[in-house]
Amino acid sequence: MSPSSCLCGLPAPYADCCGRLHRGERAAATAEQLMRSRFSAFGVGDEAYLLRTWHPSSRPAQVGLDRKLRWVRLEVLETTGGSTFHTEGTVRFRAHYVERGRPGEMEEHSRFVRLDGRWVYAGVV
């Protein structure tokens, strides 16, 4: 990850972008911002943040991050709802990774809801 841009794909440095959310200095304002910050958390290995931002009804006891997998790029393909005015939203994305030197990608359509005023990951649509 370059210091000039965050792993989530936005043009801000990690410390000023997802790093602020990971450190708990602020909460995600939108479902897309939460999804981007969760992708970045997978990239930097921040399991605590991933668990904190997972809906309690589906949150696993642990994430089990794969150290052989390196998340390298995120594409947001579509969003519905999820703004500062909504209580639910979805984000469809494509995440690119490298595993044992081989590139790969996965696509997901994720659902997010507000819980106690904060966005949380609620699972796959």
N, C-alpha and C positions, 0 to 999 in steps of 0.2 A: 504494500500500500504506500503510495506516494504521500509525502506530507502535504502536497498541494491539493489533494482531493480525497474525499472520504470514500471508503469501500462501497458505500451505498449508491454511488453514482452521482451525487450532488457535488458541485464544484467548491465546497468548503473543506478546509482541513478537518481530519477526523476529530481532533480535540474540540473544535468549535461546532461540529455537526453532531454525529451520533455519539461521540464521546461525552457530550454534555448530558444526553439522555441516559447513557450507560452509567455515568457517575451519579445519577439521580438529581442533577442540578435543574432539570426541567423535565416535563412529560411531553410525549408526542401530542401535537395539536390535531393531527388527522390520522385516519387509518393508514394512509399511504406512508406517512412519516414513521408510524410505528413499524410497519412492515419493513421499510428501508433500514430502520435501526435494528430490527431483529436479524436481517440479513447480515448487517455489519457485525452484530454480536456473534453470529455463527463464524464469521471471518476472523474475529479476534479472540474467539474462544471464551466469551463471557456467558457462561452457563447460568450464572445467578440472574443476569438481566433477562435471559430467555424465560426462565421460570417465573420471575416477577411479572412478566408481561403476558403470561399464559392464563387463560380463564381457569379458575379453580375447578370447574366441573370436568375439565379434560386434561388438566396439567399432570404430566408424569412426575414421578418421584425424582427422576434425573433425566437429563437430555442425552447423555452418552455421546458427546462430540467425538467424531472420528478424526484423529490427528493426521491421518493419511490423506484426508480430503482438504483441499485448499480452495475456498470460495474466492472467485476472482472478479466477477462482474454480474451486475443485476440489470435486467430490463423490466420496467413496469409496462405491461401491455394494455391494461384496462383497469379503471376504478369505477365503482358505483357507490354513491353515498359517501360516508366516511369523512365528511367535512366537519368543521367546528360546530355546525348546526345540526348534525345528524347524531343518532344514537347507534346506528349500525352502518356497516360498509363492507365492500369486498374489494380485493385487489388481486388481479391476475398478473402473474409475473413469470419470468424465465430467469433462473439462476444458473450461472456458468461456474464450473469448478474444474480443478485439475486433480486427478487421483492417480498416483504412481506414474506421473509424467504424461498421462493421457487426459485430454480435455473431454468434458462432458457437460451436459445441461439437464436441468429438470424444470418442469413447468407446474405451477400450482395456482389454483383459484382459492384464495384464503378469505375467511370471514372474520370480521372484527366487530366488537361491540364495546359500548362504554359500560364500565363497571365502577361505581362510586366516582364518576366523573372522569375516569381515565380509560383510554383505549387499551383493550387487551385482545390477544389472538384467541379466536373461538373455534378454530379448526378449518377443515377443508370444506368448500361448498360442494 
